[in-house]
């Protein structure tokens, strides 16, 4: 997503934190590319924080409007069975763990772009194994040719097709009749 304002603010904070050795932060990396060749995956994580204790934390920012924020965090939050954001973060986590030799925590930060409110969600570490399983299964399907369109697997959510440059290719070779 477009996190420009948020990232600019974080970059300023990062510079101040590192300059002032803020609370044990050794380094902060942002928007680094990850490649998991064995799983045929490429992407970009939002932020990795390494502490002076060598603990490593992975953070992903999700921008959300006021209505979506209210649905997710309001008085009567709407439960969503989809865990695609957790799986996305855990996919990045696999690469971060490979790079740093450890991963001590994964966090989703939901930024309300209308009010600038932020809520944090801790993503359980067992999502690393779930993400790895997902990509291995998908890779297995791809080794047999173009994987069929199967809701919940490829794509995880049907709306994702709207953002995919291969949408026409998929629908032409995997017609939904």
C-alpha positions as CSV (number, residue, x, y, z in Angstrom):
1,X,0.0,0.0,0.0
2,X,0.9,3.7,0.0
3,X,2.5,4.4,3.3
4,X,4.5,7.5,2.3
5,X,3.4,9.9,5.1
6,X,3.8,7.1,7.7
7,X,7.2,6.0,6.3
8,X,8.5,9.6,6.3
9,X,7.5,10.0,9.9
10,X,9.2,6.7,10.8
11,X,12.3,7.6,8.9
12,X,12.6,10.8,11.0
13,X,12.1,8.9,14.2
14,X,14.6,6.3,13.1
15,X,17.3,8.9,12.5
16,X,16.6,10.4,16.0
17,X,16.5,6.9,17.6
18,X,19.7,5.7,16.2
19,X,21.5,9.0,16.8
20,X,20.4,9.0,20.5
21,X,20.8,5.1,20.9
22,X,17.2,5.0,21.9
23,X,16.3,2.2,24.3
24,X,18.8,-0.3,22.9
25,X,18.0,-0.2,19.2
26,X,21.0,-1.4,17.2
27,X,19.5,-0.9,13.7
28,X,16.3,-0.3,11.8
29,X,15.9,-1.5,8.2
30,X,13.0,-0.4,6.1
31,X,11.5,-1.6,2.8
32,X,14.1,-4.2,2.2
33,X,13.6,-6.9,-0.5
34,X,13.3,-10.5,0.5
35,X,13.8,-13.4,-1.8
36,X,13.1,-17.0,-0.8
37,X,14.4,-18.9,-3.8
38,X,13.4,-22.4,-2.5
39,X,9.8,-21.2,-2.2
40,X,9.8,-19.0,-5.3
41,X,8.8,-15.9,-3.3
42,X,9.9,-12.3,-3.6
43,X,8.6,-9.3,-1.7
44,X,9.4,-6.3,0.5
45,X,9.0,-6.0,4.3
46,X,8.2,-2.7,5.9
47,X,10.5,-2.7,8.9
48,X,13.0,-4.8,10.8
49,X,14.3,-3.6,14.2
50,X,17.4,-5.2,15.7
51,X,18.1,-4.5,19.3
52,X,21.5,-4.3,20.9
53,X,20.6,-7.6,22.6
54,X,20.4,-9.0,19.0
55,X,16.7,-9.6,19.3
56,X,15.0,-9.1,15.9
57,X,11.5,-7.8,15.4
58,X,9.5,-7.6,12.1
59,X,6.8,-4.9,11.6
60,X,4.3,-4.5,8.8
61,X,2.2,-1.4,8.4
62,X,-1.4,-1.6,7.1
63,X,-3.1,1.7,6.2
64,X,-6.8,1.6,6.9
65,X,-9.6,4.1,6.6
66,X,-11.9,5.2,9.5
67,X,-14.7,2.7,8.5
68,X,-12.4,-0.3,8.2
69,X,-10.6,0.7,11.4
70,X,-13.9,0.9,13.2
71,X,-14.9,-2.6,11.9
72,X,-11.6,-4.0,13.0
73,X,-11.2,-2.3,16.4
74,X,-14.5,-0.7,17.3
75,X,-16.9,-1.7,20.1
76,X,-18.2,-4.7,18.1
77,X,-15.3,-5.7,16.0
78,X,-16.1,-7.7,12.9
79,X,-14.2,-11.0,13.0
80,X,-12.5,-11.8,9.8
81,X,-11.7,-15.5,9.1
82,X,-8.9,-14.5,6.7
83,X,-5.4,-14.5,8.0
84,X,-3.7,-13.4,4.8
85,X,-2.0,-10.4,6.5
86,X,-0.5,-12.6,9.1
87,X,0.6,-15.1,6.4
88,X,2.1,-12.2,4.4
89,X,4.1,-11.0,7.4
90,X,5.2,-14.5,8.3
91,X,6.4,-15.0,4.7
92,X,8.7,-12.0,5.2
93,X,9.5,-13.4,8.6
94,X,10.9,-16.6,7.0
95,X,13.4,-14.4,5.1
96,X,14.2,-12.2,8.1
97,X,14.9,-15.3,10.2
98,X,17.2,-16.7,7.5
99,X,19.1,-13.3,7.2
100,X,19.5,-12.6,10.9
101,X,19.6,-16.2,12.3
102,X,16.6,-15.4,14.5
103,X,13.2,-13.7,14.7
104,X,11.8,-12.8,18.1
105,X,8.5,-11.2,17.2
106,X,6.2,-10.1,14.4
107,X,3.8,-7.2,14.5
108,X,1.1,-5.7,12.4
109,X,0.5,-2.0,12.9
110,X,-2.8,-0.7,11.6
111,X,-2.6,3.0,10.8
112,X,-5.9,4.9,10.6
113,X,-5.2,7.3,7.8
114,X,-8.1,9.5,8.8
115,X,-7.3,9.9,12.5
116,X,-3.6,8.9,12.7
117,X,-4.5,6.3,15.4
118,X,-2.4,3.2,15.5
119,X,-3.2,-0.2,16.8
120,X,-0.8,-3.1,17.1
121,X,-1.4,-6.8,16.6
122,X,1.1,-9.4,17.7
123,X,1.3,-12.2,15.1
124,X,2.1,-15.6,16.7
125,X,5.3,-17.2,15.6
126,X,3.5,-20.4,14.5
127,X,2.6,-18.4,11.4
128,X,6.1,-19.0,10.1
129,X,5.4,-22.7,9.7
130,X,1.9,-21.9,8.2
131,X,3.4,-19.6,5.6
132,X,6.1,-22.0,4.7
133,X,3.5,-24.8,4.2
134,X,1.4,-22.5,2.1
135,X,4.2,-21.6,-0.3
136,X,5.4,-25.2,-0.6
137,X,1.9,-26.3,-1.5
138,X,1.6,-23.6,-4.0
139,X,5.0,-24.3,-5.5
140,X,4.0,-28.0,-5.8
141,X,0.8,-27.0,-7.7
142,X,2.9,-24.7,-10.0
143,X,5.3,-27.5,-10.8
144,X,2.3,-29.3,-12.3
145,X,1.6,-26.3,-14.6
146,X,-0.4,-23.2,-13.9
147,X,-2.2,-23.7,-10.6
148,X,-6.0,-23.7,-10.9
149,X,-7.9,-20.8,-9.5
150,X,-9.0,-22.0,-6.1
151,X,-10.4,-19.5,-3.6
152,X,-8.5,-19.6,-0.3
153,X,-5.3,-20.8,-2.0
154,X,-4.7,-19.0,-5.2
155,X,-5.9,-16.4,-4.7
156,X,-6.2,-16.3,-1.0
157,X,-8.9,-13.7,-1.4
158,X,-10.8,-13.2,-4.6
159,X,-10.4,-9.4,-4.5
160,X,-6.6,-9.9,-4.9
161,X,-7.2,-10.7,-8.6
162,X,-8.1,-7.0,-9.1
163,X,-4.5,-6.0,-8.4
164,X,-2.7,-8.8,-10.3
165,X,-1.1,-8.2,-13.6
166,X,-1.6,-11.9,-14.5
167,X,-5.4,-11.7,-14.0
168,X,-6.3,-12.1,-17.7
169,X,-3.8,-15.0,-18.1
170,X,-5.4,-16.8,-15.2
171,X,-9.0,-16.3,-16.3
172,X,-8.2,-17.3,-19.8
173,X,-6.5,-20.6,-18.9
174,X,-8.7,-21.4,-15.8
175,X,-12.2,-20.3,-16.9
176,X,-14.7,-20.3,-14.1
177,X,-17.8,-21.7,-15.7
